[in-house]
């Protein structure tokens, strides 16, 4: 599957507080723009997450938010297989 992840411009943002998972609750008003990343997902038979890309300025490890989101989904859905994300 291939998806476009659109960029956005925050017209206003208010940080409400830090959550137990280290993320922050926010209140925001934003507008999407016609600029995006393209994400490609391929299923894996083994239960792992493989993340890769071509931009050397992007961390392709556990610091990457796509990687962290995939790990959280695996925690919530423990019977699912793995995924390769490019």
C-alpha contacts under 8 A as a table, 3 or more apart, distances in Angstrom:
res1	aa1	res2	aa2	distance
1	X	40	X	5.74
1	X	41	X	5.23
1	X	42	X	6.69
2	X	38	X	6.91
2	X	39	X	5.67
2	X	40	X	4.39
2	X	41	X	6.33
3	X	38	X	5.78
3	X	39	X	5.21
3	X	40	X	6.41
4	X	36	X	5.95
4	X	37	X	5.67
4	X	38	X	4.52
4	X	39	X	6.09
5	X	36	X	5.26
5	X	37	X	5.16
5	X	38	X	6.18
5	X	39	X	7.03
6	X	32	X	6.49
6	X	33	X	6.77
6	X	34	X	6.91
6	X	35	X	5.85
6	X	36	X	4.16
6	X	37	X	6.52
7	X	32	X	5.83
7	X	33	X	5.85
7	X	34	X	7.35
7	X	35	X	5.65
7	X	36	X	5.42
7	X	37	X	7.81
8	X	30	X	6.30
8	X	31	X	5.39
8	X	32	X	4.11
8	X	33	X	5.61
9	X	30	X	5.44
9	X	31	X	5.37
9	X	32	X	6.34
9	X	33	X	7.24
10	X	13	X	6.53
10	X	28	X	6.86
10	X	29	X	5.99
10	X	30	X	4.31
10	X	31	X	6.68
11	X	28	X	7.51
11	X	29	X	5.47
11	X	30	X	5.21
11	X	31	X	7.26
12	X	28	X	5.51
12	X	29	X	5.25
12	X	30	X	6.98
13	X	26	X	6.86
13	X	27	X	5.73
13	X	28	X	4.28
13	X	29	X	6.53
14	X	26	X	5.59
14	X	27	X	5.14
14	X	28	X	6.28
15	X	24	X	6.70
15	X	25	X	6.21
15	X	26	X	4.58
15	X	27	X	6.59
16	X	24	X	7.01
16	X	25	X	5.28
16	X	26	X	5.24
16	X	27	X	7.06
17	X	24	X	5.55
17	X	25	X	5.49
17	X	26	X	7.41
18	X	22	X	6.14
18	X	23	X	5.91
18	X	24	X	4.31
18	X	25	X	6.27
19	X	22	X	5.41
19	X	23	X	5.48
19	X	24	X	5.52
19	X	25	X	6.74
20	X	23	X	7.43
39	X	85	X	6.80
39	X	86	X	5.83
40	X	84	X	7.98
40	X	85	X	5.63
40	X	86	X	5.11
41	X	83	X	6.55
41	X	84	X	5.72
41	X	85	X	4.77
41	X	86	X	6.69
42	X	83	X	5.64
42	X	84	X	5.05
42	X	85	X	6.59
43	X	81	X	7.13
43	X	82	X	6.04
43	X	83	X	4.57
43	X	84	X	6.27
44	X	47	X	7.10
44	X	48	X	7.52
44	X	81	X	6.22
44	X	82	X	4.78
44	X	83	X	5.05
44	X	84	X	6.64
45	X	81	X	5.79
45	X	82	X	6.29
46	X	81	X	6.01
46	X	82	X	5.60
47	X	80	X	7.35
47	X	81	X	4.78
47	X	82	X	4.10
47	X	83	X	7.65
48	X	81	X	7.39
48	X	82	X	4.52
48	X	83	X	6.46
49	X	67	X	7.43
49	X	70	X	7.26
49	X	71	X	7.59
49	X	82	X	5.55
49	X	83	X	5.11
49	X	84	X	5.86
49	X	85	X	7.53
50	X	83	X	6.38
50	X	84	X	4.58
50	X	85	X	6.03
51	X	60	X	6.26
51	X	61	X	7.37
51	X	67	X	6.67
51	X	84	X	6.01
51	X	85	X	4.84
51	X	86	X	5.92
52	X	60	X	5.98
52	X	85	X	6.48
52	X	86	X	5.01
53	X	60	X	7.25
53	X	86	X	5.50
55	X	58	X	5.68
56	X	59	X	7.52
58	X	64	X	7.61
59	X	62	X	7.95
59	X	63	X	6.31
59	X	64	X	5.74
60	X	63	X	7.36
60	X	64	X	6.00
60	X	67	X	7.97
61	X	64	X	5.80
61	X	67	X	6.98
62	X	65	X	7.76
62	X	67	X	5.98
62	X	68	X	6.28
63	X	67	X	7.47
63	X	68	X	7.25
64	X	67	X	5.30
64	X	68	X	6.33
65	X	68	X	4.92
65	X	69	X	6.00
66	X	69	X	5.14
66	X	70	X	6.22
67	X	70	X	5.19
67	X	71	X	6.25
68	X	71	X	5.07
68	X	72	X	6.27
69	X	72	X	5.12
69	X	73	X	6.29
70	X	73	X	5.09
70	X	74	X	6.27
71	X	74	X	5.09
71	X	75	X	6.36
72	X	75	X	5.06
72	X	76	X	6.42
73	X	76	X	5.11
73	X	77	X	6.01
74	X	77	X	4.99
74	X	78	X	5.44
74	X	80	X	6.90
75	X	78	X	5.58
77	X	80	X	5.92
